[in-house]
Amino acid sequence: MIREDGRPVTFWEAAVRNLLRSFDVMPWPFYSIGLISVFISARDQRVGDMVAGTVVVREREAEAPAFAQVFGASVTDAALRRSFQPVNFTANLNALTESEIEVVETFLRRRWDLADGPRQWMAWRVAIPIMFKIRPDYELASFTYEGFLEELLHRYRATHRFIE
């Protein structure tokens, strides 16, 4: 279980979610509300999940890379592995902070835990504030948010190694 924005759940969110579990399983008419909420929610959320802003994440072994793929690759850090065509852009990366880069790295490491739609949405959420800050020039025809984030991280790490 994670928050809708991908961050870890806090104690209070877990408490709210679990307190409302009893509401979801009460007999008529409430049980039907909990059941209906799962079917009408795009993320299969119970009422407790909606109120707490949480999502249950299910592991999809079929989509996960095999052991040999992960450790046979020349780059073992999932954040530095390229999966998209690099987005060619021009921008001054000196305005970025290490904490902003850490957010990019965290997303790139964990993105394959998300289904395609939520992954693209999260890439957009991570990229937009950075793009607003650095105002990159790029070609729209070849632009993808994940390709941009991959290229951004590679360029930043090439010029800012181990600087805290």
Secondary structure, 3 states (H helix, E strand, C coil): CEECCCCCCCHHHHHHHHHCHHHHHCCCCHHHHHHHHHHHCCCCCCHHHHHHCEECCCCCCCCCCCHHHHHHCCCCCHHHCCCCCCCCEECCHHHCCHHHHHHHHHHHHHHHHCCHHHHHHHHHHHHHHHHHHHCCEECHHHCCHHHHHHHHHHHHHHHCCCCC
